[in-house]
Amino acid sequence: MGTLPPLAEQLRPSTLEDFLGQGHLTGEHSILRKAIRTGNIPSMILWGPPGVGKTTLAYIISRQLSRPFYTLSAVNSGVREVRQVIDEATGSEQRPILFIDEIHRFSKSQQDSLLSAVEKGIITLIGATTENPSFEVISPLLSRCQVYILKAFDAADLRVLLQRACSYIKKQSGITVTITEDEALMRISGGDARKLLNAVELILNAEKPGQKEVGITNEKTIGVIQQNLALYDKQGEMHYDIISAFIKSMRGSDPNGAVYWLARMVEAGEDPEFIARRMVILASEDIGNANPNALLLANACFEAVRKTGYPECRIILSQTAIYLASSPKSNASYLAIEKAIGLVHQAGDLAIPLHIRNAPTSLMKEIGYGKNYKYAHDYSGNFVEQEFLPDKIKGTKIYDPQDNPRENDLRKWLRALWKGKYGY
């Protein structure tokens, strides 16, 4: 099978009937399917994780509509390539489709170059992205596109895909593939069809030449995949695995691991803003008030990365990753907001105590809004005890400082203010 195109490419469906999953988009009565039937599709952004069929869906749409189809990758295309396509498309009797993979990697100027052609209907744009288009696609372009969200495949979809793969392999090469255990395959795929089929292909390639029967077990799957992790890296298949390793290294206070995984992403050409954005999140989620400066530095890193870009920004990313990894850790802020949201869901919209309500009119003052509110700055130490939570949940400790020098100081301070009320 090594001389053939990748198995994932060989099994790429060419019709909506063969397209797995995404029933909310391609099902019989879905909006997108109706648009395809009428031939009047909007420009669109397909947003979803890797390996869920974004590229395949774009090909199927062009095939069903019999329109000219251009494809660009944002990784290696720029304004010049976009303008070449638009020049060719101008004057075409059928509105061509321009598919741009990883459109989130296009700069503002590159995205600007699409605006006029999309607005005038010279092309129908289909962009694919793994990133939230609200942040990664400029507003004027986003407003001219419909956003369709694709979901990761569930186990049932992936098992159908495995059956198709086994049947196809039998037909093409005469090899009978028997899957006796699929838990490891499911875990490795993570809902990514391409990763699943790549795993099957790696297992087959690891067998002795000429073997006509192959059994796939969890043990065999894990053994083969672990030996071939580098292959996945080269194909960009471990994008989410590497960012996970990067985040977990910083969370685990290991600057060595953090910088190693950062280097892997830098060498793979990962979007530096994507890396910086994840560090901003970590600075609050995993460090928080154990070191408030972490959020300031992470945010400064994000802005600096935007201004510099590669190769210089790798140094800024490294400095920030080392600082975050070396900082004391606390997820107390994360736990606090999760607990507060849980209380909101559980108790509903509880009444706001009258004394802390706003009273902009005389009527509101008459009925008690703001009555008996104590202005903290009128009291010694700029503090006076009063109730800020609804009656039903008063006394509930939502923020629980963790065991690190800075939050231990916060705990002592809060205990001195509130005495035994919250149990600090």
C-alpha positions as CSV (number, residue, x, y, z in Angstrom):
1,M,0.0,0.0,0.0
2,G,3.0,2.2,0.3
3,T,3.0,3.1,-3.4
4,L,-0.6,4.4,-3.3
5,P,-1.8,7.8,-2.1
6,P,-2.5,7.9,1.6
7,L,-5.5,5.8,2.6
8,A,-7.4,8.9,3.9
9,E,-7.1,10.4,0.4
10,Q,-8.2,7.1,-1.3
11,L,-11.3,7.0,0.8
12,R,-12.2,10.6,0.5
13,P,-16.0,10.7,-0.3
14,S,-17.2,12.4,-3.5
15,T,-20.9,12.7,-2.8
16,L,-23.0,14.0,0.1
17,E,-24.5,10.5,0.4
18,D,-21.1,9.1,1.3
19,F,-20.1,12.0,3.6
20,L,-20.0,10.8,7.2
21,G,-21.3,12.7,10.1
22,Q,-22.3,16.4,10.1
23,G,-25.9,15.6,9.7
24,H,-26.8,19.0,11.0
25,L,-25.2,20.5,7.9
26,T,-25.6,17.8,5.2
27,G,-28.7,15.9,6.3
28,E,-31.7,15.6,4.1
29,H,-33.5,18.7,5.4
30,S,-30.4,20.8,6.4
31,I,-30.0,24.4,5.3
32,L,-26.7,23.7,3.6
33,R,-28.0,20.8,1.6
34,K,-31.0,22.8,0.5
35,A,-28.6,25.6,-0.6
36,I,-26.6,23.1,-2.6
37,R,-29.7,21.7,-4.3
38,T,-30.7,25.2,-5.4
39,G,-27.2,26.0,-6.6
40,N,-27.3,29.2,-4.6
41,I,-24.7,28.7,-1.9
42,P,-23.3,31.6,0.2
43,S,-19.6,32.2,0.8
44,M,-18.9,30.3,3.9
45,I,-16.4,29.5,6.7
46,L,-16.2,25.8,7.7
47,W,-15.1,25.8,11.3
48,G,-14.1,22.6,13.1
49,P,-11.3,20.4,14.5
50,P,-8.9,18.6,12.2
51,G,-10.0,15.6,10.2
52,V,-13.8,16.2,10.2
53,G,-14.3,16.7,6.5
54,K,-13.9,20.5,5.9
55,T,-11.8,20.1,2.7
56,T,-13.9,17.1,1.6
57,L,-17.1,19.1,2.0
58,A,-15.7,21.9,-0.1
59,Y,-14.8,19.4,-2.9
60,I,-18.2,17.8,-2.8
61,I,-20.0,21.2,-3.1
62,S,-17.9,22.2,-6.1
63,R,-18.5,18.8,-7.7
64,Q,-22.3,18.8,-7.1
65,L,-22.6,22.3,-8.5
66,S,-20.1,21.7,-11.4
67,R,-18.3,24.9,-10.8
68,P,-14.7,25.8,-11.5
69,F,-12.8,25.1,-8.3
70,Y,-9.6,26.8,-7.1
71,T,-7.8,25.8,-3.9
72,L,-5.2,27.7,-1.9
73,S,-3.5,27.0,1.4
74,A,-3.0,29.9,3.7
75,V,0.3,28.4,4.7
76,N,2.0,29.0,1.4
77,S,-0.2,31.4,-0.5
78,G,-0.5,35.2,-0.3
79,V,-2.1,38.2,-1.9
80,R,-0.5,37.5,-5.2
81,E,-2.0,34.1,-5.5
82,V,-5.4,35.3,-4.4
83,R,-5.4,38.0,-7.1
84,Q,-4.4,35.5,-9.7
85,V,-7.4,33.4,-8.9
86,I,-9.7,36.5,-8.9
87,D,-8.3,37.6,-12.2
88,E,-9.0,34.2,-13.7
89,A,-12.5,34.1,-12.2
90,T,-13.5,37.5,-13.4
91,G,-15.9,37.2,-16.3
92,S,-16.5,33.5,-15.8
93,E,-20.1,32.4,-16.7
94,Q,-20.2,30.2,-13.6
95,R,-19.2,31.7,-10.3
96,P,-16.0,29.8,-9.4
97,I,-15.4,28.5,-5.9
98,L,-12.2,29.5,-4.1
99,F,-11.3,27.1,-1.2
100,I,-8.8,28.5,1.3
101,D,-7.5,25.9,3.8
102,E,-6.4,27.3,7.2
103,I,-7.8,30.7,6.4
104,H,-7.1,31.8,10.0
105,R,-3.4,32.0,8.9
106,F,-4.1,34.7,6.4
107,S,-3.0,38.2,7.6
108,K,-5.5,41.1,7.6
109,S,-4.1,42.4,4.2
110,Q,-4.5,38.9,2.7
111,Q,-8.1,38.7,3.9
112,D,-8.7,42.2,2.7
113,S,-7.7,41.1,-0.8
114,L,-10.7,38.8,-0.9
115,L,-13.3,41.3,0.2
116,S,-14.2,42.9,-3.1
117,A,-14.4,39.7,-5.1
118,V,-16.7,38.1,-2.5
119,E,-18.9,41.1,-2.2
120,K,-19.3,41.4,-6.0
121,G,-19.9,37.7,-6.4
122,I,-16.9,37.1,-8.6
123,I,-16.1,34.1,-6.5
124,T,-17.8,32.0,-3.8
125,L,-15.4,31.7,-0.9
126,I,-15.1,28.6,1.2
127,G,-12.6,29.0,4.0
128,A,-11.6,26.2,6.4
129,T,-10.4,26.9,9.9
130,T,-9.7,25.1,13.2
131,E,-9.7,28.4,15.0
132,N,-12.7,30.5,16.1
133,P,-13.4,32.7,13.1
134,S,-14.7,35.5,15.3
135,F,-11.1,36.1,16.4
136,E,-9.2,35.0,13.2
137,V,-11.3,36.3,10.3
138,I,-11.7,40.1,9.8
139,S,-15.2,41.4,10.5
140,P,-15.9,42.7,7.0
141,L,-15.1,39.3,5.5
142,L,-16.9,37.4,8.2
143,S,-20.1,39.4,7.7
144,R,-20.1,38.3,4.1
145,C,-19.8,34.6,5.0
146,Q,-22.1,32.1,6.6
147,V,-20.2,30.2,9.4
148,Y,-20.9,26.4,9.5
149,I,-19.6,24.5,12.5
150,L,-18.3,20.9,11.9
151,K,-18.1,18.5,14.9
152,A,-15.6,15.8,15.7
153,F,-16.7,12.3,14.6
154,D,-18.3,10.2,17.2
155,A,-17.4,6.5,17.8
156,A,-20.3,5.3,15.6
157,D,-19.1,7.4,12.6
158,L,-15.5,6.2,13.1
159,R,-16.6,2.6,13.2
160,V,-18.4,3.0,9.9
161,L,-15.3,4.6,8.5
162,L,-13.2,1.6,9.7
163,Q,-15.6,-0.8,8.0
164,R,-15.3,1.1,4.7
165,A,-11.5,1.1,5.1
166,C,-11.4,-2.7,5.6
167,S,-13.7,-3.3,2.6
168,Y,-11.6,-1.0,0.5
169,I,-8.3,-2.6,1.5
170,K,-9.7,-6.1,0.8
171,K,-10.9,-5.0,-2.6
172,Q,-7.7,-3.2,-3.6
173,S,-5.0,-5.4,-2.2
174,G,-6.7,-8.7,-1.1
175,I,-5.7,-8.1,2.5
176,T,-8.3,-9.1,5.1
177,V,-8.2,-6.7,8.0
178,T,-9.9,-7.9,11.2
179,I,-10.4,-5.4,13.9
180,T,-10.8,-7.3,17.1
181,E,-10.3,-4.3,19.4
182,D,-10.8,-0.7,18.4
183,E,-10.5,1.2,21.7
184,A,-6.9,2.3,21.0
185,L,-7.8,3.4,17.5
186,M,-10.6,5.5,18.8
187,R,-8.5,7.1,21.5
188,I,-5.7,7.9,19.0
189,S,-8.0,9.3,16.5
190,G,-9.7,11.8,18.9
191,G,-12.6,12.1,16.5
192,D,-10.2,12.8,13.6
193,A,-11.0,10.6,10.6
194,R,-7.7,11.3,8.9
195,K,-5.7,10.4,12.0
196,L,-7.7,7.2,12.3
197,L,-7.0,6.1,8.7
198,N,-3.4,7.0,9.0
199,A,-3.2,4.8,12.1
200,V,-4.7,1.9,10.1
201,E,-2.3,2.5,7.3
202,L,0.7,2.5,9.6
203,I,-0.3,-0.8,11.1
204,L,-0.6,-2.4,7.7
205,N,2.8,-1.0,6.6
206,A,4.3,-2.5,9.8
207,E,3.2,-6.0,8.7
208,K,5.5,-8.4,6.8
209,P,5.3,-8.1,3.0
210,G,2.9,-10.5,1.4
211,Q,0.8,-11.1,4.5
212,K,-2.9,-11.5,3.5
213,E,-4.5,-11.4,7.0
214,V,-4.0,-8.7,9.5
215,G,-5.6,-8.6,13.0
216,I,-5.7,-5.2,14.8
217,T,-5.7,-5.2,18.6
218,N,-5.2,-2.4,21.1
219,E,-1.7,-3.7,21.9
220,K,-0.6,-3.7,18.3
221,T,-2.1,-0.3,17.6
222,I,-0.3,1.3,20.6
223,G,3.0,-0.3,19.7
224,V,3.0,0.7,16.1
225,I,1.7,4.3,16.6
226,Q,4.3,5.0,19.3
227,Q,7.1,4.0,16.9
228,N,5.7,6.3,14.3
229,L,4.9,9.5,16.2
230,A,7.4,11.5,14.1
231,L,5.5,10.7,11.0
232,Y,2.4,12.2,12.5
233,D,4.4,15.3,13.5
234,K,5.7,15.9,9.9
235,Q,2.1,15.7,8.6
236,G,0.9,18.2,11.2
237,E,-1.4,15.5,12.7
238,M,-0.2,16.2,16.3
239,H,-1.1,19.9,16.4
240,Y,-3.4,19.5,19.3
241,D,-1.3,16.9,21.0
242,I,1.8,19.1,21.0
243,I,-0.1,22.2,22.3
244,S,-1.4,20.0,25.0
245,A,2.1,18.8,26.0
246,F,3.2,22.5,25.9
247,I,0.4,23.6,28.2
248,K,0.8,20.7,30.6
249,S,4.6,21.3,30.9
250,M,3.9,24.9,31.9
251,R,1.1,23.8,34.3
252,G,3.5,21.2,35.7
253,S,6.2,23.9,36.4
254,D,8.8,22.4,34.0
255,P,10.4,25.1,31.8
256,N,12.5,22.5,30.1
257,G,9.5,20.6,28.8
258,A,7.7,23.8,27.9
259,V,10.6,25.2,25.8
260,Y,11.1,21.8,24.1
261,W,7.4,21.6,23.0
262,L,7.6,25.3,22.0
263,A,10.5,24.5,19.8
264,R,8.6,21.7,18.1
265,M,5.8,24.1,17.3
266,V,8.2,26.8,16.1
267,E,9.9,24.4,13.8
268,A,6.6,23.2,12.5
269,G,5.6,26.7,11.6
270,E,2.8,26.9,14.1
271,D,0.9,30.3,14.2
272,P,2.8,32.2,16.9
273,E,-0.4,34.1,17.9
274,F,-2.1,30.7,18.5
275,I,0.8,29.8,20.9
276,A,0.7,33.2,22.6
277,R,-3.1,33.1,23.0
278,R,-2.9,29.8,24.8
279,M,-0.3,31.3,27.2
280,V,-2.6,34.2,28.0
281,I,-5.3,31.6,29.0
282,L,-2.9,29.6,31.1
283,A,-1.6,32.6,32.9
284,S,-5.1,33.2,34.4
285,E,-6.4,29.6,34.5
286,D,-3.3,27.9,36.1
287,I,-1.4,30.7,37.8
288,G,-3.9,33.4,38.6
289,N,-3.4,35.3,41.8
290,A,-0.5,33.1,42.8
291,N,1.5,35.5,40.5
292,P,-0.8,38.2,38.9
293,N,2.2,39.5,36.8
294,A,2.0,36.3,34.8
295,L,-1.2,37.5,33.0
296,L,0.5,40.9,32.4
297,L,3.5,39.3,30.8
298,A,1.5,36.8,28.7
299,N,-0.7,39.6,27.4
300,A,2.4,41.7,26.6
301,C,3.8,38.6,24.8
302,F,0.7,38.3,22.7
303,E,0.9,42.0,21.6
304,A,4.7,41.7,20.9
305,V,4.2,38.6,18.8
306,R,1.7,40.4,16.7
307,K,4.1,43.2,16.1
308,T,7.2,41.1,15.3
309,G,6.3,37.7,13.9
310,Y,8.8,34.9,13.1
311,P,11.7,34.5,13.6
312,E,12.2,37.1,16.3
313,C,9.0,36.3,18.2
314,R,10.4,32.8,19.1
315,I,12.5,34.6,21.7
316,I,9.5,36.4,23.2
317,L,7.5,33.1,23.3
318,S,10.4,31.4,25.0
319,Q,10.8,34.0,27.7
320,T,7.1,34.0,28.5
321,A,6.9,30.2,28.5
322,I,9.8,29.9,30.9
323,Y,8.3,32.6,33.2
324,L,4.9,30.9,33.2
325,A,6.4,27.5,33.8
326,S,8.5,28.8,36.7
327,S,5.7,30.7,38.4
328,P,3.8,29.4,41.4
329,K,0.5,27.8,40.4
330,S,-3.1,28.3,41.4
331,N,-6.3,27.4,39.6
332,A,-8.4,29.1,42.3
333,S,-9.8,31.8,39.8
334,Y,-10.9,29.0,37.4
335,L,-12.5,27.1,40.2
336,A,-14.2,30.2,41.6
337,I,-15.9,31.2,38.3
338,E,-16.9,27.5,37.7
339,K,-18.4,27.3,41.1
340,A,-20.2,30.7,40.7
341,I,-21.6,29.6,37.3
342,G,-22.8,26.3,39.0
343,L,-24.6,28.4,41.6
344,V,-26.3,30.5,38.9
345,H,-27.5,27.3,37.1
346,Q,-28.6,25.7,40.3
347,A,-30.3,28.6,42.0
348,G,-31.4,30.6,39.0
349,D,-31.5,34.4,38.9
350,L,-31.6,35.2,42.6
351,A,-32.8,38.6,43.7
352,I,-30.1,41.3,44.2
353,P,-30.1,42.6,47.8
354,L,-31.8,46.0,47.8
355,H,-29.0,47.7,49.6
356,I,-26.5,47.1,46.7
357,R,-28.9,47.9,43.9
358,N,-28.5,51.0,41.8
359,A,-30.9,53.8,42.6
360,P,-30.8,56.4,39.7
361,T,-34.4,57.6,40.2
362,S,-36.3,59.0,43.2
363,L,-38.9,56.2,43.0
364,M,-36.2,53.6,43.3
365,K,-34.9,55.3,46.4
366,E,-38.4,55.4,47.9
367,I,-38.9,51.7,47.5
368,G,-35.5,50.9,49.1
369,Y,-33.0,50.6,46.3
370,G,-29.6,51.4,47.8
371,K,-31.0,51.9,51.3
372,N,-28.5,51.1,54.1
373,Y,-25.7,50.6,51.7
374,K,-22.4,51.3,53.5
375,Y,-19.7,53.1,51.4
376,A,-16.5,51.2,52.2
377,H,-14.3,54.3,51.9
378,D,-16.2,56.0,54.8
379,Y,-14.9,53.4,57.2
380,S,-11.5,52.6,58.8
381,G,-9.4,50.5,56.6
382,N,-11.8,51.1,53.7
383,F,-13.9,48.2,54.8
384,V,-17.1,47.5,56.5
385,E,-18.9,44.2,56.8
386,Q,-22.1,43.9,54.8
387,E,-23.8,41.3,52.6
388,F,-23.1,41.2,48.9
389,L,-24.7,37.8,48.0
390,P,-28.4,37.0,47.6
391,D,-30.0,35.7,50.8
392,K,-30.3,32.1,49.5
393,I,-26.5,31.7,49.1
394,K,-25.2,34.2,51.6
395,G,-22.0,33.1,53.4
396,T,-21.0,30.8,50.4
397,K,-17.2,30.8,49.9
398,I,-16.7,30.9,46.1
399,Y,-13.1,32.0,45.9
400,D,-10.8,29.6,47.9
401,P,-7.1,30.8,47.9
402,Q,-4.6,28.0,47.4
403,D,-1.4,27.2,49.2
404,N,1.2,29.5,47.7
405,P,2.9,32.6,49.2
406,R,0.8,35.3,47.5
407,E,-2.5,33.6,48.0
408,N,-1.6,32.7,51.6
409,D,-1.3,36.4,52.1
410,L,-4.7,37.0,50.5
411,R,-6.2,34.3,52.7
412,K,-4.9,36.1,55.9
413,W,-6.1,39.4,54.6
414,L,-9.6,38.1,53.8
415,R,-9.7,36.2,57.2
416,A,-8.9,39.5,59.0
417,L,-11.7,41.3,57.1
418,W,-14.5,38.7,57.2
419,K,-13.6,36.9,60.4
420,G,-15.4,33.5,60.4
421,K,-18.0,34.4,57.8
422,Y,-16.5,32.6,54.8
423,G,-14.2,30.2,56.6
424,Y,-11.0,31.8,55.4
